[in-house]
Amino acid sequence: MASLTARRDQDGNVIGWQAHVRKRGFPTQTKTCRTKKEAEAWAAVIESEMTRGVWRDRSEAEGTTLRDAMARYALEVIPAKKGARQEVLRAKDWQARPLAQMFMASIRGKDVAAAIKNMESEAKGPNTIRLHLALLSHLFTVARTEWGMETLVNPVELVRRPRLPQSRERRLIGDEESLLLDACRKVNPELAAIVTVAIETAMRQGEILGMTWDNVTVTQKQRQIFLPDTKNGTARWVPLSCKAVEVLQGLPRRMDGRVWGYTLTGVRRSWSRALAHAGIEGLHFHDLRHEATSRLFEKGFNPMEVSTITGHKTLQVLKRYTHLKAEDLAKRLG
């Protein structure tokens, strides 16, 4: 049966009501409410659920704040995730928000929607916000399935995520490729080699810079690069064109086994200088992946073959990176 106890301040004024539900076969449930009516309603629900055999322990979810849950998530879950460093920063961002003071069980969709609006007012982009929401959503999933908070409802599933901007369609046009490579050679010959490999292989910038000679195979039977660590966590083999092989064979061998001496920061700086020298505007290094992927289709490779080379998981994602030229498609039509 349920019992209610008034909670009073030092002057004897009632400041809340504590409800206790005791039923044989179940652990005692206690909750403090602001009013007696709220306490009675809560106790009635708990008693009804116990009688019907559908009761689930809410104490963990009702007694754990988002801040505490996020701290546990950062300790137990994030270290095993790819991109853990960025995930830690997102977790800290959530912990710094007013939402973090709320108990997990009390967070509703409207609370997450308010957090989204705050992020938008902070000039966070749609993709950044979506990554934050993905982290929060996974936290609720882990808490529900592994931490004994089975009664939780994932509030992220109840809100609309910001729409991503239309995918970029920037490709090399006219003589931009030759201008770009000439400018790269003036900045640093190694940069020109990196750009050529990017265009020939559709590899990501990080994948290229992480290459080691141990994973490069160039023989009469095989021309390929093994990528043990990729963005989506799946290792893959990337075939090499004759031009890519020529570039790699012309490189000096480093003592540390790495193919390139460049760092990510170094490439960014040199890339900006090369674009300025070439007089090219609005071109990102990642656009070379779009260019390379589109060229693979233009050469006649089918989607399955292209995805094997590029590492794209789904056709929908692959489509975002593919921008075929209408004039080339017209030639194939005859």
Disulfide bonds with the S-S distance in Angstrom:
none
